[in-house]
Amino acid sequence: MACPHPEPVLFAGFGCQRGCSQQTLTALLHQTLAQHALPSNAVRGIASIQAKADEPGLLALAEALGLPLICFEVSQLARVEHLLSQRSASAFAHTGCWGVAESAALALAEGHSLLPHLRVTRQVLDGATLALACGR
């Protein structure tokens, strides 16, 4: 689904295994943007689950992008559960959330829009997941 603005405003949600490198997260972001013909300057925020608030790779990515890493509690992520493209039993078993990347992207977009939606569903690379959301 396309974003409504001529220049999209995107919110990136990340999930990752402990110790996932900034290089992997950066590669996943750039690969996903390129595959969907989206400009890198459209990313206006990055998010994850609260359990990843101290993850070095995510913090380094946020710093490199000049954006804060916004982390949400499971209860906050549950508010956008109905918008997920899929539900992962494995993610739920580990985090209490049905999908970290999609939920985090949607929760961050929700803070900037009344109607957040997924622009790019969950993408995976070497233990990292990414989803991109925007608002209508």
MIPA-574876 format. One record per residue: x negated, z negated, y negated of N, C-alpha, C in turn; residue number from 1; residue in three letters. Coordinates in steps of 0.1 Angstrom, whole numbers, plus 2048, in hexadecimal, padded with zeros to 3 digits. Example, Ala and Ser with C-alpha at 12.3 -4.5 7.8 and 13.67 -1.06 7.14 Angstrom:
<<77C; 7B2; 839>; <785; 7B2; 82D>; <77C; 7B2; 821>; 1; ALA>;
<<780; 7B9; 816>; <777; 7B9; 80B>; <77F; 7B1; 800>; 2; SER>;
This chain:
<<7F8; 800; 80C>; <800; 800; 800>; <7F7; 800; 7F4>; 1; MET>;
<<7FA; 808; 7EA>; <7F3; 809; 7DE>; <7F6; 7FE; 7D4>; 2; ALA>;
<<7EC; 7FA; 7CC>; <7EF; 7F0; 7C2>; <7F6; 7F7; 7B6>; 3; CYS>;
<<7FE; 7F1; 7AE>; <806; 7F7; 7A4>; <7FE; 7FC; 798>; 4; PRO>;
<<7F3; 7F6; 795>; <7EB; 7F9; 789>; <7E2; 805; 78C>; 5; HIS>;
<<7E0; 80D; 781>; <7D7; 819; 783>; <7C9; 814; 788>; 6; PRO>;
<<7C4; 809; 782>; <7B8; 803; 787>; <7BC; 7F6; 78F>; 7; GLU>;
<<7B9; 7F6; 79C>; <7BE; 7EA; 7A3>; <7B7; 7DD; 7A0>; 8; PRO>;
<<7BE; 7D3; 7A1>; <7B8; 7C5; 7A0>; <7B9; 7BF; 7AE>; 9; VAL>;
<<7AE; 7BC; 7B4>; <7AE; 7B8; 7C2>; <7A8; 7AA; 7C3>; 10; LEU>;
<<7AE; 7A3; 7CD>; <7A9; 796; 7D1>; <7A5; 796; 7DF>; 11; PHE>;
<<798; 792; 7E1>; <792; 793; 7EF>; <793; 785; 7F6>; 12; ALA>;
<<799; 785; 802>; <799; 779; 80A>; <78F; 77B; 815>; 13; GLY>;
<<787; 771; 818>; <77D; 771; 822>; <77F; 766; 82C>; 14; PHE>;
<<77C; 769; 838>; <77B; 75F; 843>; <76D; 762; 849>; 15; GLY>;
<<767; 758; 84F>; <75A; 75B; 855>; <756; 750; 85E>; 16; CYS>;
<<74D; 753; 868>; <747; 749; 870>; <73D; 741; 868>; 17; GLN>;
<<73B; 735; 86C>; <730; 72C; 865>; <723; 734; 865>; 18; ARG>;
<<71C; 733; 85A>; <70F; 73A; 859>; <70F; 749; 856>; 19; GLY>;
<<71B; 74E; 854>; <71C; 75D; 851>; <714; 760; 845>; 20; CYS>;
<<70C; 76A; 845>; <703; 76D; 839>; <70A; 774; 82E>; 21; SER>;
<<704; 772; 822>; <709; 779; 816>; <709; 788; 819>; 22; GLN>;
<<6FE; 78D; 81F>; <6FC; 79B; 822>; <708; 7A1; 82A>; 23; GLN>;
<<70C; 799; 834>; <717; 79E; 83D>; <724; 79E; 834>; 24; THR>;
<<727; 794; 82D>; <733; 793; 824>; <733; 79F; 81A>; 25; LEU>;
<<727; 7A1; 814>; <726; 7AC; 80A>; <728; 7B9; 810>; 26; THR>;
<<722; 7BB; 81C>; <723; 7C8; 823>; <732; 7CA; 826>; 27; ALA>;
<<739; 7C0; 82B>; <747; 7C1; 82E>; <74F; 7C5; 822>; 28; LEU>;
<<74D; 7BF; 817>; <754; 7C1; 80B>; <752; 7D0; 806>; 29; LEU>;
<<745; 7D4; 805>; <742; 7E1; 800>; <747; 7EC; 80A>; 30; HIS>;
<<746; 7EA; 817>; <74A; 7F3; 821>; <75A; 7F5; 820>; 31; GLN>;
<<761; 7EA; 81E>; <76F; 7EA; 81D>; <774; 7F2; 810>; 32; THR>;
<<76D; 7EE; 805>; <771; 7F5; 7F9>; <76E; 804; 7FA>; 33; LEU>;
<<763; 808; 800>; <760; 816; 801>; <76A; 81D; 80A>; 34; ALA>;
<<76D; 817; 815>; <777; 81D; 81F>; <784; 820; 819>; 35; GLN>;
<<788; 818; 80F>; <795; 819; 809>; <795; 81E; 7FB>; 36; HIS>;
<<789; 824; 7F7>; <787; 82A; 7EA>; <78B; 821; 7DE>; 37; ALA>;
<<787; 814; 7DF>; <78A; 80B; 7D5>; <77D; 807; 7CE>; 38; LEU>;
<<77E; 805; 7C0>; <772; 802; 7B8>; <76E; 7F3; 7BA>; 39; PRO>;
<<761; 7F1; 7BB>; <75C; 7E3; 7BD>; <760; 7DA; 7B1>; 40; SER>;
<<761; 7E0; 7A5>; <764; 7D8; 799>; <773; 7D4; 799>; 41; ASN>;
<<77B; 7D8; 7A3>; <789; 7D4; 7A4>; <78A; 7C6; 7A9>; 42; ALA>;
<<780; 7C1; 7B0>; <781; 7B4; 7B6>; <780; 7AA; 7AC>; 43; VAL>;
<<78A; 7A2; 7AA>; <78B; 798; 79F>; <78A; 78A; 7A4>; 44; ARG>;
<<78A; 788; 7B1>; <789; 77B; 7B6>; <787; 77B; 7C5>; 45; GLY>;
<<780; 770; 7CA>; <77E; 76F; 7D9>; <783; 761; 7DD>; 46; ILE>;
<<788; 761; 7E9>; <78E; 754; 7EE>; <78C; 753; 7FD>; 47; ALA>;
<<78E; 746; 801>; <78D; 743; 80F>; <795; 736; 811>; 48; SER>;
<<793; 730; 81D>; <79A; 724; 821>; <791; 718; 81C>; 49; ILE>;
<<796; 70D; 81A>; <78F; 701; 815>; <783; 6FE; 81E>; 50; GLN>;
<<785; 700; 82B>; <77A; 6FC; 834>; <76D; 704; 832>; 51; ALA>;
<<76E; 70F; 82A>; <763; 718; 827>; <75D; 716; 819>; 52; LYS>;
<<762; 70C; 812>; <75E; 70A; 804>; <74F; 708; 803>; 53; ALA>;
<<748; 703; 80D>; <73A; 701; 80C>; <731; 70B; 814>; 54; ASP>;
<<738; 716; 818>; <731; 720; 820>; <727; 728; 817>; 55; GLU>;
<<71A; 727; 81B>; <70F; 72D; 812>; <711; 73C; 810>; 56; PRO>;
<<715; 743; 81A>; <717; 752; 818>; <722; 755; 80E>; 57; GLY>;
<<72D; 74E; 80F>; <738; 750; 806>; <734; 74C; 7F8>; 58; LEU>;
<<72D; 741; 7F6>; <729; 73C; 7E9>; <71F; 746; 7E3>; 59; LEU>;
<<716; 74B; 7EB>; <70C; 755; 7E6>; <713; 762; 7E2>; 60; ALA>;
<<71D; 766; 7EA>; <725; 772; 7E6>; <72C; 770; 7D9>; 61; LEU>;
<<733; 765; 7D7>; <73A; 762; 7CB>; <730; 762; 7BF>; 62; ALA>;
<<725; 75C; 7C1>; <71B; 75C; 7B6>; <716; 76A; 7B2>; 63; GLU>;
<<714; 772; 7BD>; <70F; 780; 7BB>; <719; 788; 7B3>; 64; ALA>;
<<726; 786; 7B6>; <731; 78D; 7B0>; <735; 787; 7A2>; 65; LEU>;
<<730; 77C; 79F>; <733; 775; 793>; <742; 770; 793>; 66; GLY>;
<<746; 76C; 79E>; <754; 767; 7A0>; <754; 75A; 7A7>; 67; LEU>;
<<75E; 751; 7A4>; <75E; 744; 7AB>; <764; 747; 7B9>; 68; PRO>;
<<760; 73E; 7C2>; <766; 73E; 7CF>; <772; 734; 7CF>; 69; LEU>;
<<77E; 739; 7D1>; <78A; 731; 7D0>; <78E; 72E; 7DF>; 70; ILE>;
<<78F; 722; 7E2>; <792; 71E; 7F0>; <79F; 717; 7F0>; 71; CYS>;
<<7A8; 71A; 7FA>; <7B5; 715; 7FB>; <7B7; 70C; 807>; 72; PHE>;
<<7BF; 702; 806>; <7C3; 6F9; 811>; <7CC; 701; 81A>; 73; GLU>;
<<7CD; 6FD; 827>; <7D5; 704; 831>; <7E4; 704; 82C>; 74; VAL>;
<<7E8; 6FA; 826>; <7F6; 6F9; 821>; <7F9; 704; 816>; 75; SER>;
<<7EF; 707; 80E>; <7F0; 711; 804>; <7F0; 71F; 80A>; 76; GLN>;
<<7E8; 721; 814>; <7E8; 72E; 81B>; <7F5; 730; 823>; 77; LEU>;
<<7FB; 726; 827>; <808; 727; 82F>; <813; 72E; 826>; 78; ALA>;
<<812; 72C; 819>; <81C; 732; 810>; <81D; 741; 811>; 79; ARG>;
<<812; 748; 815>; <812; 756; 816>; <812; 75C; 824>; 80; VAL>;
<<814; 753; 82D>; <814; 756; 83C>; <81D; 762; 83F>; 81; GLU>;
<<829; 762; 839>; <832; 76D; 83B>; <82E; 77B; 837>; 82; HIS>;
<<823; 77C; 82F>; <81D; 788; 82B>; <812; 78E; 833>; 83; LEU>;
<<80E; 786; 83D>; <802; 78A; 845>; <805; 796; 84E>; 84; LEU>;
<<7FB; 79F; 850>; <7FD; 7AB; 858>; <7FD; 7A7; 867>; 85; SER>;
<<7F7; 79C; 86A>; <7F6; 797; 878>; <7F3; 788; 878>; 86; GLN>;
<<7F5; 782; 884>; <7F3; 774; 885>; <7E9; 772; 891>; 87; ARG>;
<<7DE; 76B; 88E>; <7D3; 769; 897>; <7D5; 75A; 89D>; 88; SER>;
<<7D7; 75A; 8AA>; <7D8; 74D; 8B1>; <7CB; 746; 8B0>; 89; ALA>;
<<7C0; 74D; 8B1>; <7B3; 748; 8B1>; <7B0; 742; 8A3>; 90; SER>;
<<7B3; 749; 898>; <7B1; 743; 88B>; <7BA; 737; 889>; 91; ALA>;
<<7C6; 737; 88E>; <7CF; 72B; 88D>; <7C9; 71F; 894>; 92; PHE>;
<<7C3; 721; 8A0>; <7BD; 717; 8A8>; <7B1; 710; 8A1>; 93; ALA>;
<<7AA; 719; 89A>; <79E; 714; 893>; <7A0; 70E; 885>; 94; HIS>;
<<7AA; 713; 87E>; <7AC; 710; 870>; <7BA; 70A; 86D>; 95; THR>;
<<7C4; 70D; 875>; <7D2; 709; 872>; <7D8; 713; 869>; 96; GLY>;
<<7D1; 71F; 868>; <7D6; 72A; 85F>; <7D7; 736; 868>; 97; CYS>;
<<7E1; 73F; 867>; <7E3; 74A; 870>; <7D9; 756; 86C>; 98; TRP>;
<<7D3; 755; 861>; <7C9; 760; 85D>; <7C3; 75C; 850>; 99; GLY>;
<<7B6; 759; 851>; <7AF; 754; 845>; <7AD; 75E; 83A>; 100; VAL>;
<<7A8; 76A; 83E>; <7A5; 774; 834>; <7B2; 779; 82D>; 101; ALA>;
<<7BC; 77D; 834>; <7C8; 782; 82E>; <7CF; 777; 826>; 102; GLU>;
<<7D0; 76B; 82C>; <7D6; 760; 825>; <7CF; 75D; 818>; 103; SER>;
<<7C2; 75C; 818>; <7BB; 759; 80C>; <7BC; 763; 801>; 104; ALA>;
<<7BB; 770; 805>; <7BD; 77B; 7FB>; <7CB; 77A; 7F5>; 105; ALA>;
<<7D5; 778; 7FD>; <7E3; 778; 7F8>; <7E5; 76B; 7F0>; 106; LEU>;
<<7E0; 760; 7F4>; <7E2; 754; 7EB>; <7DB; 755; 7DE>; 107; ALA>;
<<7CF; 75C; 7DD>; <7C9; 75E; 7D0>; <7D1; 768; 7C8>; 108; LEU>;
<<7D5; 773; 7CE>; <7DD; 77C; 7C7>; <7EA; 776; 7C2>; 109; ALA>;
<<7F0; 76D; 7CA>; <7FD; 767; 7C6>; <7FB; 75F; 7B9>; 110; GLU>;
<<7EF; 75A; 7B7>; <7EC; 752; 7AA>; <7EC; 75B; 79E>; 111; GLY>;
<<7EB; 768; 7A0>; <7EA; 772; 795>; <7F6; 77C; 795>; 112; HIS>;
<<7FF; 77A; 79E>; <80A; 784; 79F>; <816; 77D; 7A6>; 113; SER>;
<<822; 781; 7A3>; <82E; 77C; 7A9>; <830; 781; 7B7>; 114; LEU>;
<<82A; 78D; 7BA>; <82D; 794; 7C6>; <820; 799; 7CC>; 115; LEU>;
<<818; 790; 7D2>; <80B; 795; 7D8>; <80E; 79D; 7E5>; 116; PRO>;
<<805; 7A6; 7E8>; <806; 7AE; 7F5>; <7F8; 7B2; 7F9>; 117; HIS>;
<<7F6; 7B5; 805>; <7E9; 7B9; 80B>; <7E7; 7C8; 807>; 118; LEU>;
<<7DC; 7CA; 801>; <7D7; 7D8; 7FE>; <7CF; 7DD; 80A>; 119; ARG>;
<<7C7; 7D4; 810>; <7BF; 7D8; 81C>; <7C1; 7CC; 826>; 120; VAL>;
<<7C6; 7CF; 832>; <7C7; 7C4; 83C>; <7BA; 7C0; 841>; 121; THR>;
<<7BA; 7B6; 849>; <7AE; 7B0; 84F>; <7A4; 7BA; 854>; 122; ARG>;
<<797; 7B9; 84F>; <78C; 7C1; 853>; <782; 7B7; 859>; 123; GLN>;
<<77A; 7BC; 863>; <770; 7B3; 86A>; <763; 7B9; 86A>; 124; VAL>;
<<758; 7B1; 868>; <74A; 7B5; 86A>; <742; 7A9; 86E>; 125; LEU>;
<<73C; 7A9; 879>; <732; 79F; 87D>; <736; 790; 87A>; 126; ASP>;
<<742; 78C; 87E>; <746; 77F; 87C>; <74C; 77C; 86F>; 127; GLY>;
<<74F; 786; 867>; <755; 784; 85A>; <762; 78C; 85A>; 128; ALA>;
<<76C; 787; 853>; <778; 78F; 850>; <77B; 78F; 841>; 129; THR>;
<<782; 79A; 83E>; <785; 79D; 830>; <792; 7A3; 82F>; 130; LEU>;
<<79A; 79F; 825>; <7A7; 7A6; 821>; <7A7; 7A7; 812>; 131; ALA>;
<<7AE; 7B1; 80D>; <7AF; 7B3; 7FF>; <7BE; 7B3; 7FB>; 132; LEU>;
<<7C1; 7AC; 7F1>; <7CF; 7AB; 7ED>; <7D0; 7AE; 7DE>; 133; ALA>;
<<7DC; 7B2; 7D9>; <7DF; 7B4; 7CB>; <7ED; 7B0; 7C9>; 134; CYS>;
<<7F2; 7B1; 7BD>; <7FF; 7AD; 7BA>; <807; 7B9; 7B5>; 135; GLY>;
<<815; 7B8; 7B6>; <81D; 7C2; 7B1>; <823; 7BE; 7A4>; 136; ARG>;
